Amino acid sequence: MLLLILFVNLLLNVVVAKKNILFIIIDDLRPSLGCYGDAKAFTPNIDELSKKSIIFSRAYAQQALCAPSRNSLLTGRRPDTLQLYDFYSYWREAVGNFTTLPQHLKDYGYTTKSIGKVFHPGMSSNGSDDCPYSWTERPFHPYTNVYKDASVCPTTNSTHLAQNLVKFIASSLHYLPALYKIFATRFQICPVCVDTMPNKTLPDIEILNATRHFIQEQNETRRPFFLAVGFQKPHIPLKYPDEYLRFHPLEKFQLPSHYNWPDNVSSVAYNPWIDLRKREDVIDLHLQFPWQKIPDDFGRKIIQSYYAAVTYIDDMIGKVIQELETSGILNNTIIVITSDHGWSMGEHAEWAKYSNFDVAVRVPLMISVPGLTYKTSNIWTEKKLNLQYGYKTGNELTRTSLRISTHSHYFKIVFLDALVELVDVFPTVAHLAGAPIPVCPVSKNNIKIDFEEKVRLPKLCSEGISLVPLIMSIVKRKEIPWKSAAFSQYPRPSIDPGLCPNSDKPRLHEIKIMGYTLKTDIYRYTVWVPFDSVTKIPDWRNVIAEELYDHVQDPEENSNIEELSRYYKLKKKFKKILKQGWRKALPKH
């Protein structure tokens, strides 16, 4: 293993030292992409990039909520270390002065730039996107974000005329943003004609234009850059150019076959999709809170618009990659594409995120490295296909397969089924940049870190591990040990879903229960335990509810098998791993 790491470092110094890095994070994107095998998706640009990438088919967020997930990813620390499970605290003030990924690269000589939603805007990033610590240049946010909650969705001719009248009046009085917030219709489903939108644009189009401009400027300076681009769709409201609907006729979409809440799953696991309920087109359905389901026809329209919004973002990404190619730096740029968490589309009769189900925590993750994941002069050639790798972890053997979609003898798509986490992104990108960081040292009790100890922890370390040795194991056809589980969690204010406190987004002082979940090669196990919102310590002695799913037999997690006696020992083992923490799942060297 040591020799492999030394070889990796040597190769990286030759192949990828000081390459540009484009990091793209897409808001609320589950793996609804063609390259992930989703037949309903239309994502030709990401699919094309996937031919030059390693695709991680089992990548997981640490919490299915924007701010905590992004804080975890960008600091390399897990939610229970940051102890910030909502939107309203800044880690440098509340927890510790932890170094971020862009800050580390900035210190290493990179120009760092944030465009769009990278850190979660607002209090969770100090109202500044963690500037000036993380960024060389001032972060960019679209002006048209002021219309975020004014969906301006035309519903009837009279409504459309009224909106045009408001636009005309406002354009002369300079009150356009305020008037739109007052008069516009706030819909969940909102395909629009861009020319009728304020400023004749949309936030993600502004993000695209700012990204193009930055690439053009940096190409002139020839300084290496870390460019983080945060596209906002398919986050709700599902507002996108209506032209993308032509790729997604409504008849190709159906609700999940199990469009219901499982009988033997505790209500503590349920998220009542409160943010959707605030939208006027959902309000008009007159649904009884919290269990009445969205009607099938309306649910299909949500799914249709989600896929159309993903195609819209794929188009934006294609234009970014085209700009890199036009500027002559595509083959000198590492590209990482991922999301902050997934999104339910009717699974378990749920919508949005806010849960520990696989559909909420699983994310796409693909990494393209010139000279490493592909040769800049040609696509790799390979004759031996369908290789199997066994990664030994303790007494277990985690089977990890390399799947290759082929055309003739050329590599097309390489999938890696190893369990990986968003917390691994920081050490991976740092490693690829030639500035690797260590794994954080063990705390005194190996479970929790009290405040006094936390402030003494190194500012520059990670609670994830670099994926570069894993990538190199594919390139060199070597077996290496790998982690045996991926960890996620979600807080709740009570067992029963409610509006106040908000079951989906409880504030720190409202949290009474924490759901901890782990994904192994075969199973997902979730346990809900009491949680002290002051000390931030879970009570492992008392179990409120458990869930166990066999992903071989039940990949959609429709059948909770935790009550079956034959799984008693397995549940006990998984609970012990959760209690001991993520280190116990790391590979043994």
C-alpha positions in Angstrom: 0.0 0.0 0.0 2.8 2.4 0.9 4.5 1.7 -2.4 1.3 2.4 -4.3 0.9 5.8 -2.5 4.5 6.7 -3.3 3.9 5.8 -6.9 0.6 7.8 -7.0 2.4 10.9 -5.7 5.2 10.5 -8.2 2.8 10.1 -11.1 0.7 13.1 -10.0 3.7 15.3 -9.7 4.4 14.5 -13.4 0.9 14.3 -14.8 -1.3 16.8 -13.0 0.8 19.3 -11.0 -0.7 22.8 -11.1 -3.5 21.9 -13.5 -6.6 24.1 -13.4 -9.5 22.7 -11.4 -13.1 23.2 -12.4 -15.4 22.1 -9.5 -19.1 22.0 -10.4 -21.7 21.5 -7.8 -25.4 21.1 -8.9 -28.1 21.9 -6.4 -30.4 19.0 -5.4 -29.2 16.7 -8.2 -29.7 13.0 -7.7 -28.0 10.7 -10.3 -30.7 11.4 -12.9 -28.1 11.4 -15.7 -27.7 9.3 -18.8 -24.2 8.2 -17.9 -25.7 6.8 -14.7 -28.0 4.6 -16.7 -31.2 6.7 -16.3 -33.1 6.1 -19.5 -35.4 9.1 -18.9 -32.5 11.5 -18.7 -31.3 13.7 -21.5 -27.8 14.9 -20.5 -25.6 14.6 -23.6 -22.8 17.0 -22.4 -22.3 15.3 -19.0 -22.5 12.0 -20.7 -19.8 13.0 -23.1 -17.5 14.2 -20.3 -18.1 10.9 -18.5 -16.2 9.1 -21.3 -13.1 10.8 -20.0 -13.9 10.4 -16.3 -14.1 8.0 -13.5 -17.8 7.8 -12.4 -18.4 6.9 -8.8 -21.7 5.0 -8.8 -22.1 4.9 -5.0 -21.2 8.4 -3.6 -23.1 9.8 -0.6 -23.7 13.1 1.0 -23.3 13.4 4.8 -26.6 15.3 5.3 -29.4 15.8 2.9 -29.6 19.6 3.4 -27.8 22.3 1.5 -25.8 24.2 4.1 -24.6 21.3 6.3 -23.7 19.2 3.2 -21.7 22.0 1.6 -20.0 22.9 4.9 -19.0 19.3 5.3 -17.7 19.0 1.7 -15.8 22.2 1.7 -14.2 21.8 5.1 -13.6 18.1 5.0 -15.4 17.7 8.3 -18.5 15.6 9.1 -21.7 17.1 10.5 -21.1 15.8 14.0 -17.7 17.6 14.1 -19.1 20.8 12.7 -22.2 20.4 14.9 -24.1 22.7 12.5 -27.2 20.9 11.2 -29.1 24.0 9.9 -28.5 27.2 8.0 -27.9 29.7 10.8 -24.4 29.3 12.1 -20.9 30.0 10.7 -18.4 27.3 11.5 -15.4 29.6 12.0 -17.3 31.4 14.8 -19.3 28.5 16.3 -16.9 25.6 16.0 -13.4 26.1 14.8 -11.3 28.0 12.3 -11.2 25.1 9.9 -9.4 25.6 6.5 -11.6 25.0 3.4 -10.7 23.4 0.1 -10.5 26.7 -1.8 -8.6 28.3 1.1 -6.0 25.5 1.0 -5.6 25.8 -2.8 -5.4 29.6 -2.5 -2.5 29.2 -0.1 -0.9 26.8 -2.5 -0.8 29.4 -5.3 -4.2 28.9 -7.1 -6.5 31.8 -8.0 -9.8 30.8 -6.4 -13.2 31.9 -7.6 -16.8 31.1 -6.6 -19.6 31.6 -9.1 -23.2 30.8 -8.0 -24.2 28.6 -5.1 -21.0 27.0 -3.8 -21.1 27.7 -0.1 -24.7 28.1 1.0 -25.4 31.9 1.0 -26.3 33.7 4.2 -25.4 33.1 7.8 -23.9 29.7 7.3 -21.0 31.2 5.3 -20.9 34.5 7.2 -22.9 36.4 4.6 -19.8 36.5 2.5 -19.3 32.9 1.1 -16.4 32.7 3.5 -14.6 35.6 1.9 -11.8 36.6 2.0 -10.5 33.3 3.5 -11.5 31.0 0.7 -11.5 33.2 -2.4 -9.0 35.3 -4.3 -11.7 37.2 -6.0 -15.1 38.3 -4.8 -17.7 35.6 -5.2 -20.3 36.1 -7.9 -24.1 35.7 -7.4 -26.7 36.4 -10.1 -28.6 39.6 -9.9 -31.8 37.8 -10.8 -31.6 35.9 -7.5 -33.8 38.8 -6.2 -36.7 37.1 -8.1 -36.0 33.7 -6.5 -39.3 33.5 -4.7 -41.2 35.3 -7.4 -41.6 32.4 -9.8 -43.3 34.7 -12.4 -45.1 31.7 -13.9 -47.7 32.6 -16.4 -50.9 30.6 -15.7 -53.6 32.4 -17.9 -53.6 35.1 -20.5 -54.8 37.6 -17.9 -52.1 36.7 -15.5 -49.5 37.0 -18.2 -50.8 40.4 -19.2 -50.9 41.6 -15.6 -47.2 40.5 -15.2 -46.3 42.4 -18.3 -48.0 45.5 -16.9 -46.1 45.2 -13.7 -42.9 44.9 -15.6 -43.7 48.0 -17.6 -44.5 50.1 -14.6 -41.6 48.8 -12.6 -39.0 49.4 -15.4 -39.7 53.1 -15.2 -39.9 53.3 -11.4 -36.9 51.0 -10.6 -39.0 49.0 -8.3 -39.0 45.8 -10.3 -37.7 43.3 -7.7 -40.1 44.5 -5.0 -43.1 44.5 -7.3 -42.4 41.0 -8.6 -42.3 39.7 -5.0 -45.7 41.2 -4.4 -47.5 40.3 -7.6 -45.8 37.3 -9.1 -47.2 33.8 -8.7 -45.0 31.4 -6.6 -45.3 28.1 -8.3 -43.4 24.8 -7.9 -43.6 24.0 -11.6 -42.5 26.9 -13.7 -41.2 26.5 -17.3 -40.8 30.0 -18.7 -39.9 32.0 -21.8 -36.6 33.6 -21.0 -37.4 36.7 -23.0 -40.3 37.5 -20.7 -38.2 37.2 -17.5 -36.7 40.1 -15.6 -33.6 41.3 -17.4 -34.4 38.6 -20.0 -32.3 36.0 -18.2 -32.3 33.5 -15.4 -29.8 32.9 -12.6 -28.1 29.9 -14.1 -27.6 31.7 -17.4 -26.0 34.5 -15.5 -23.8 31.9 -13.7 -22.8 30.5 -17.2 -21.9 33.9 -18.5 -19.8 34.8 -15.4 -18.0 31.5 -15.7 -17.2 32.0 -19.4 -15.8 35.5 -18.6 -13.6 34.2 -15.8 -12.2 31.4 -18.0 -11.4 34.0 -20.7 -9.7 36.3 -18.2 -7.7 33.5 -16.5 -6.6 32.1 -19.8 -4.7 35.4 -20.4 -2.9 35.3 -17.1 -2.0 31.6 -17.4 -2.2 31.2 -13.6 -3.6 28.0 -12.3 -7.2 28.4 -11.0 -9.7 26.6 -8.8 -13.1 27.7 -10.2 -16.1 26.5 -8.2 -19.4 26.9 -10.1 -22.7 26.2 -8.3 -25.6 25.8 -10.6 -29.0 26.3 -8.9 -31.4 24.0 -10.7 -33.0 21.5 -10.3 -33.6 23.1 -6.9 -37.2 24.3 -6.5 -38.9 26.2 -7.8 -38.5 24.3 -11.0 -38.1 27.4 -13.1 -36.3 26.8 -16.4 -36.5 27.7 -20.1 -39.6 26.0 -21.5 -37.6 24.9 -24.6 -36.1 22.0 -22.5 -39.6 20.4 -22.2 -39.3 19.1 -25.7 -36.8 16.5 -24.6 -39.2 15.2 -21.9 -42.8 14.5 -23.0 -45.0 13.9 -20.1 -46.0 10.4 -21.2 -42.6 9.0 -20.5 -42.9 9.6 -16.7 -44.6 7.6 -14.1 -44.6 7.7 -10.3 -42.6 5.0 -8.5 -44.3 1.6 -8.4 -44.4 1.9 -4.5 -45.9 5.3 -4.2 -46.8 5.0 -0.5 -45.3 5.3 2.9 -44.1 1.9 4.2 -46.3 0.4 7.0 -43.4 -0.6 9.2 -41.3 2.5 9.0 -41.5 5.0 11.9 -42.9 8.4 11.2 -39.7 9.9 12.5 -38.1 9.0 9.1 -40.8 10.8 7.1 -40.2 14.3 5.7 -43.5 16.1 4.8 -41.9 18.2 2.0 -42.9 21.5 3.6 -41.1 23.7 1.1 -43.2 22.3 -1.8 -46.4 22.8 0.2 -45.6 26.6 0.3 -45.9 26.8 -3.5 -49.3 28.1 -4.8 -49.8 25.3 -7.3 -49.3 22.7 -4.5 -51.5 24.8 -2.1 -54.3 24.6 -4.8 -54.3 20.8 -4.4 -55.7 21.2 -0.9 -53.7 18.3 0.6 -54.2 17.3 4.2 -51.0 17.6 6.2 -48.8 15.6 6.5 -49.8 12.3 4.9 -52.0 13.0 1.9 -50.2 12.3 -1.3 -49.7 14.5 -4.3 -52.1 13.3 -7.0 -50.5 11.2 -9.7 -50.9 13.6 -12.6 -49.4 16.5 -10.7 -46.6 14.3 -9.4 -45.7 13.3 -13.0 -45.5 17.0 -13.9 -43.0 17.6 -11.0 -40.9 14.7 -12.3 -41.1 16.0 -15.8 -39.9 19.4 -14.8 -37.1 18.1 -12.7 -35.7 16.2 -15.6 -36.2 19.2 -17.9 -34.3 21.4 -15.4 -31.5 18.8 -15.3 -31.3 19.0 -19.1 -31.1 22.8 -18.8 -28.1 22.5 -16.5 -26.5 19.9 -18.7 -26.7 22.5 -21.5 -25.0 25.1 -19.3 -22.2 22.6 -18.4 -21.7 21.8 -22.0 -21.1 25.5 -22.8 -18.7 25.8 -19.9 -16.7 22.8 -21.2 -16.8 24.3 -24.7 -15.3 27.6 -23.3 -12.5 25.6 -21.8 -11.9 23.9 -25.2 -12.1 27.2 -27.1 -9.6 28.7 -24.7 -7.2 25.9 -25.3 -7.1 24.7 -21.6 -9.5 21.8 -21.5 -6.7 19.3 -21.6 -5.0 21.1 -18.7 -8.1 21.2 -16.5 -9.3 18.7 -13.9 -13.1 18.6 -13.8 -15.2 17.4 -10.8 -19.0 17.3 -11.0 -21.2 16.5 -8.1 -24.2 17.6 -6.0 -24.9 18.5 -2.4 -27.5 15.7 -2.0 -30.2 13.8 -3.8 -34.0 14.5 -4.1 -37.0 12.2 -3.8 -39.5 12.1 -6.6 -42.4 10.1 -5.1 -40.3 7.3 -3.5 -42.0 6.5 -0.2 -44.6 9.2 -1.2 -41.9 11.8 -0.4 -40.7 14.8 -2.3 -37.5 16.9 -1.9 -34.6 15.8 0.4 -34.6 16.0 4.2 -34.2 12.3 4.9 -31.8 9.4 5.3 -33.2 7.3 2.4 -30.7 6.4 -0.3 -32.5 8.6 -2.8 -31.9 11.6 -0.6 -28.2 11.0 0.2 -26.9 9.4 -3.0 -25.3 11.9 -5.4 -23.5 11.8 -8.7 -19.7 12.2 -8.6 -17.4 12.1 -11.6 -13.8 13.2 -11.9 -11.9 13.8 -15.1 -8.2 14.2 -15.0 -6.2 14.8 -18.2 -3.4 12.3 -18.5 -4.8 10.1 -15.8 -8.5 9.2 -16.4 -7.9 9.8 -20.2 -5.1 10.5 -22.6 -5.2 13.9 -24.0 -4.3 12.7 -27.5 -6.8 9.8 -27.6 -9.3 7.8 -25.5 -7.8 4.9 -23.6 -7.7 1.5 -25.3 -8.3 -1.6 -23.3 -8.9 -5.3 -24.1 -9.7 -6.8 -20.7 -13.2 -5.8 -19.5 -15.5 -6.5 -16.6 -12.7 -6.7 -14.0 -13.6 -7.4 -10.4 -11.7 -6.0 -7.4 -11.9 -7.1 -3.8 -11.1 -4.5 -1.2 -10.3 -6.1 2.1 -11.4 -4.2 5.2 -10.8 -6.0 8.5 -12.5 -9.4 8.3 -14.8 -8.3 5.5 -14.4 -8.3 1.8 -16.1 -5.4 0.1 -16.6 -6.4 -3.5 -16.1 -3.4 -5.8 -16.6 -3.8 -9.5 -15.2 -1.8 -12.4 -17.9 -1.7 -15.1 -16.9 -0.5 -18.6 -19.3 0.4 -21.3 -17.5 -0.2 -24.6 -17.6 0.7 -28.2 -15.1 -1.4 -30.2 -11.9 -1.4 -28.1 -12.2 2.1 -26.7 -13.0 3.1 -23.1 -16.3 4.8 -23.0 -17.6 4.9 -19.4 -15.8 3.6 -16.3 -17.9 3.1 -13.2 -16.4 2.5 -9.8 -18.7 0.9 -7.3 -16.6 1.6 -4.3 -18.3 3.4 -1.4 -17.3 7.0 -1.4 -18.5 10.2 0.4 -18.6 13.9 -0.3 -16.3 14.4 2.6 -13.7 12.6 0.5 -13.8 15.4 -2.2 -11.5 17.9 -0.3 -8.6 15.5 0.2 -9.0 14.1 -3.3 -8.9 17.6 -5.0 -6.0 18.6 -2.8 -4.1 15.4 -3.7 -4.7 16.0 -7.4 -3.5 19.6 -7.0 -0.2 18.3 -5.5 -1.0 19.5 -2.0 -2.3 16.5 -0.1 -3.7 16.8 3.4 -3.7 14.3 6.3 -6.6 12.5 7.9 -7.6 14.2 11.1 -6.2 12.7 14.2 -8.3 10.6 16.6 -10.1 12.4 19.3 -9.6 11.4 22.9 -12.8 9.3 23.2 -12.9 8.4 19.4 -16.6 9.3 19.3 -17.2 13.0 20.2 -14.8 15.9 20.3 -15.6 18.5 23.1 -15.1 22.2 22.3 -11.8 22.6 24.1 -10.3 19.7 22.2 -11.8 20.8 18.9 -10.1 24.1 18.8 -6.8 22.3 19.2 -7.4 20.1 16.2 -5.3 20.9 13.1 -6.9 23.4 10.9 -5.8 21.5 7.8 -6.9 17.9 7.8 -9.9 15.9 6.6 -12.4 13.3 7.9 -12.5 11.9 4.5 -9.8 10.1 2.5 -8.4 10.8 -0.9 -9.9 8.9 -3.8 -6.7 9.2 -5.9 -5.3 5.8 -4.7 -8.7 4.3 -5.7 -8.5 5.9 -9.1 -4.9 4.7 -9.5 -5.9 1.2 -8.5 -8.1 1.2 -11.7 -5.3 2.6 -13.9 -2.7 0.2 -12.5 -5.1 -2.8 -12.0 -4.1 -3.1 -8.4 -6.2 -4.2 -5.5 -6.2 -1.9 -2.5 -8.1 -1.8 0.8 -11.1 0.5 0.9 -13.7 1.8 3.3 -16.5 -0.6 4.2 -19.3 2.0 4.8 -20.5 5.5 4.0 -22.1 7.6 6.7 -25.0 10.1 6.7 -27.3 11.6 9.2 -30.5 13.8 9.6 -32.0 15.6 12.6 -35.6 15.7 13.7 -37.4 17.9 16.3 -39.9 15.1 17.2 -41.2 11.6 16.2 -44.3 13.0 14.4 -43.9 15.3 11.4 -44.9 18.9 12.1 -44.9 22.4 10.7 -43.6 24.1 13.9 -41.0 23.1 14.6 -40.3 22.3 11.0 -39.7 18.5 10.7 -37.7 19.0 7.5 -35.5 21.9 8.7 -35.3 22.0 12.5 -33.1 24.7 14.0 -30.2 23.6 16.2 -32.1 24.2 19.5 -35.1 22.3 18.3 -33.3 19.1 17.5 -34.4 16.2 19.8 -33.6 13.2 17.6 -30.8 12.3 15.3 -31.0 9.6 12.6 -27.7 8.0 11.8 -27.4 5.8 8.7 -24.7 3.8 7.0 -24.5 2.2 3.6 -22.5 -1.0 3.2 -21.9 -3.0 0.1 -25.3 -4.7 0.5 -27.3 -3.0 3.2 -28.5 0.4 4.4 -29.0 0.6 8.2 -30.6 3.6 9.9 -31.1 4.1 13.7 -32.9 7.0 15.3 -31.8 8.0 18.8 -32.4 10.8 21.2 -30.1 13.8 20.7 -29.2 16.6 23.1 -29.3 19.9 21.3 -27.0 21.6 23.9 -24.2 19.0 24.2 -24.7 17.7 20.7 -24.4 14.1 22.0 -26.7 11.2 20.9 -28.1 8.8 23.4 -27.2 5.4 22.0 -28.8 3.5 24.9 -32.3 4.4 23.7 -33.4 3.4 20.2 -36.5 5.2 18.9 -36.6 3.4 15.5 -34.6 1.3 13.2 -34.5 0.6 9.5 -32.7 -2.1 7.5 -32.8 -2.5 3.7 -31.2 -5.2 1.5 -30.1 -3.3 -1.6 -29.6 -6.6 -3.5 -33.3 -7.5 -3.1 -34.7 -4.1 -2.5 -32.6 -1.3 -4.0 -35.5 1.2 -3.7 -35.8 0.6 0.0 -39.5 -0.3 0.0 -39.2 -3.2 2.5 -37.9 -2.5 6.0 -36.6 -5.9 7.3 -35.3 -4.7 10.7 -38.0 -6.7 12.5 -36.8 -10.0 11.2 -35.0 -12.0 13.9 -32.3 -13.3 11.6 -31.0 -9.8 11.2 -30.6 -9.1 14.9 -26.8 -9.7 15.0 -26.3 -7.7 11.8 -28.2 -4.7 13.2 -26.2 -4.9 16.4 -23.0 -4.8 14.4 -24.1 -1.9 12.3 -25.2 0.1 15.3 -21.8 -0.5 16.9 -20.1 0.9 13.7 -22.3 4.0 13.8 -21.6 4.5 17.4 -17.8 4.1 17.0 -17.8 6.4 14.0 -16.4 6.7 10.5 -12.9 5.7 11.4 -14.0 2.1 12.0 -14.9 1.8 8.4 -11.6 3.0 7.0 -9.3 0.4 5.3 -6.8 -1.4 7.4 -3.2 -1.0 6.1 
